[in-house]
Amino acid sequence: AEDGIRDYKVTGVQTCALPIFACNTATTNAISYLRKHYSVPFIGIEPATKPAILNTKSGVIGILATKGTLASELFYNTSQKHRGDVEIIEQVGTGLVQLIEQNKIEETKILLEKYLSPMIEKGADNIVLGCSHYPFLKPIIISLIPDNIQIIDSGAPVAKQTKSILLKNNLQSYQDDSPALSFYTNGEIEVLDSFIKNFNLNKAYTSFETF
């Protein structure tokens, strides 16, 4: 909500040179407002629909995302702008985020089988992970889909865009290559810690805090 965004500016964005909204739902529903009302650059993330449409050979792609993302105006406009004759199968990943945040990755398999089956049956050859939680599920998804299906997420493009904006606005850091990292969570610190260790970042971070 608007008041929540203002509160965030007071507590966080004032001291942040480049906020990254690493959430498809938040981006698709709020990024336009943020860019209109605040002078700092914002980087958002949205489902990589365009690359999937450009890459498809079968003419069918699947989008696995949250209800908020799939129902957003930004997602609709992007899909309509690029889709042409491509069939887009949209699937809400109900329950996946909750299981991931509880570190119950293996328990998502039953849901994923249900959600991915219609895409596979209709011949989708590109499946877009339209939620920044979902890359944690890649090993399970790969085990459930044929080899010809490509999984696409927005992680690498967002990283490239972040670097580009930092350079363009002279915001890059000239410190050493081992920065101190602080992590904040409104959930369980132990769960966040387990995810961080999977990325071999545990030697770099300095603190965990809840809010």
C-alpha positions in Angstrom: 0.0 0.0 0.0 1.0 3.6 -0.5 1.7 4.2 3.3 3.8 1.1 3.4 5.9 2.3 0.6 6.5 5.6 2.3 7.5 3.8 5.5 10.0 1.7 3.6 11.5 4.9 2.1 12.0 6.3 5.6 13.6 3.1 7.0 15.5 1.7 4.1 15.6 3.5 0.7 17.1 6.7 2.1 20.4 4.9 2.8 20.2 2.6 -0.2 21.7 3.7 -3.5 20.0 1.0 -5.6 17.0 -0.8 -4.3 16.3 -4.1 -6.1 12.8 -5.5 -5.8 13.6 -9.2 -6.1 10.0 -10.2 -6.2 7.8 -10.5 -9.3 4.6 -9.7 -7.4 6.0 -6.6 -5.8 7.5 -5.4 -9.1 4.5 -6.0 -11.3 2.2 -4.3 -8.8 4.3 -1.4 -7.4 7.4 -0.6 -9.5 5.6 2.1 -11.6 4.5 3.9 -8.5 7.9 3.8 -7.0 9.7 5.1 -10.1 7.2 7.9 -10.4 7.4 9.1 -6.8 11.1 8.6 -5.8 14.3 9.8 -7.4 16.5 6.8 -6.6 16.7 4.2 -9.4 14.7 1.0 -8.8 15.4 -2.4 -10.4 12.5 -4.7 -10.6 12.0 -8.3 -11.7 9.2 -9.7 -13.8 8.6 -13.1 -15.5 10.9 -13.6 -18.5 8.0 -13.9 -20.8 9.6 -12.2 -23.8 12.7 -14.5 -23.9 10.5 -17.5 -23.6 8.3 -16.3 -26.5 11.4 -15.6 -28.7 13.0 -19.0 -27.9 10.0 -21.3 -28.4 10.0 -23.7 -31.3 6.7 -25.4 -30.4 4.7 -22.2 -30.1 3.7 -23.0 -26.5 5.3 -21.7 -23.3 4.3 -22.1 -19.6 4.4 -19.5 -16.9 4.6 -20.6 -13.3 4.0 -17.6 -11.0 2.0 -16.2 -8.1 -1.6 -15.1 -8.4 -0.6 -11.5 -7.8 1.9 -11.5 -10.7 -0.3 -13.2 -13.2 -3.2 -10.9 -12.4 -1.1 -7.7 -12.7 -1.4 -5.1 -15.4 2.3 -5.2 -16.1 2.4 -8.9 -16.7 -0.7 -8.7 -19.0 0.8 -5.9 -21.1 4.1 -7.6 -21.5 2.5 -10.9 -22.5 0.2 -9.2 -25.0 2.9 -7.1 -26.5 5.2 -10.0 -27.4 3.1 -13.1 -27.6 2.0 -13.1 -31.3 0.6 -16.5 -32.0 2.4 -18.2 -29.1 0.1 -20.0 -26.6 0.9 -19.1 -23.0 -0.2 -21.5 -20.3 -0.4 -19.6 -17.0 -0.3 -21.5 -13.7 -0.6 -20.1 -10.2 2.0 -21.9 -7.9 -0.3 -22.1 -4.9 1.5 -23.3 -1.8 5.0 -23.3 -3.3 6.3 -20.2 -1.6 5.1 -21.3 1.8 6.9 -24.6 1.5 10.1 -23.0 0.2 10.1 -20.5 3.1 9.8 -23.5 5.5 12.7 -25.1 3.7 10.5 -28.0 2.7 11.8 -28.2 -0.8 11.1 -31.9 -1.4 7.5 -31.5 -0.4 6.9 -29.3 -3.4 7.2 -32.2 -5.8 3.6 -33.3 -5.7 2.4 -29.7 -6.3 4.9 -29.3 -9.1 3.8 -32.5 -10.9 0.3 -31.1 -10.8 1.2 -27.6 -12.0 3.7 -28.7 -14.8 1.6 -31.5 -16.3 -0.7 -29.2 -18.4 2.3 -27.4 -19.8 4.1 -30.7 -20.7 0.9 -32.2 -22.2 0.4 -29.1 -24.5 3.9 -29.2 -25.8 5.5 -26.2 -24.0 9.2 -26.1 -24.7 10.0 -23.1 -22.4 8.8 -22.8 -18.8 9.2 -19.4 -17.1 9.8 -19.3 -13.3 7.8 -16.2 -12.5 8.7 -16.0 -8.8 12.1 -15.4 -7.3 11.5 -18.3 -4.9 11.1 -20.8 -7.6 14.7 -21.2 -8.7 15.2 -23.1 -5.5 13.0 -25.7 -7.1 15.0 -26.2 -10.3 16.5 -29.6 -9.4 13.0 -31.0 -8.8 11.5 -29.3 -11.9 14.3 -30.7 -14.1 13.5 -34.2 -12.8 9.9 -33.8 -13.8 10.1 -32.4 -17.3 11.5 -33.7 -20.7 15.0 -32.7 -21.7 13.8 -30.5 -24.5 12.1 -28.1 -22.2 14.1 -25.0 -21.2 13.7 -23.4 -17.8 13.9 -19.6 -17.8 14.1 -17.3 -14.8 15.1 -13.6 -14.5 18.1 -13.9 -12.2 20.9 -13.4 -14.7 19.2 -10.5 -16.6 18.5 -8.7 -13.3 22.2 -9.0 -12.3 23.3 -7.6 -15.6 20.9 -4.7 -15.4 22.0 -4.0 -11.8 25.6 -3.8 -13.0 24.6 -1.5 -15.9 22.7 0.9 -13.6 25.6 1.0 -11.1 28.0 1.9 -13.8 25.7 4.4 -15.5 25.1 6.3 -12.3 28.6 5.9 -10.9 27.3 3.9 -7.9 29.8 1.1 -8.0 31.9 0.3 -5.0 35.6 0.4 -5.1 36.0 -1.7 -2.0 37.6 -5.1 -2.0 36.0 -8.2 -3.5 34.8 -9.6 -0.1 32.1 -7.1 1.1 30.4 -7.6 4.4 26.8 -8.7 3.9 23.8 -8.2 6.3 20.6 -10.2 5.9 17.2 -9.3 7.2 14.1 -11.5 7.4 10.6 -11.4 8.8 10.7 -15.2 9.1 13.0 -17.7 10.8 16.7 -16.9 10.8 17.6 -20.6 10.8 15.8 -21.1 7.4 17.5 -18.1 5.9 20.8 -19.3 7.2 20.4 -22.7 5.5 19.7 -21.0 2.1 22.7 -18.7 2.5 25.0 -21.7 3.1 23.7 -23.3 -0.1 25.3 -20.3 -2.0 28.6 -20.5 -0.1 28.1 -17.0 1.2 28.4 -17.9 4.9 32.0 -16.6 5.1 31.0 -13.2 3.8 28.0 -12.2 5.9 28.3 -10.3 9.1 24.8 -10.4 10.6 21.3 -11.7 10.5 18.4 -9.6 11.8 14.6 -10.0 12.0 12.1 -7.2 11.6 
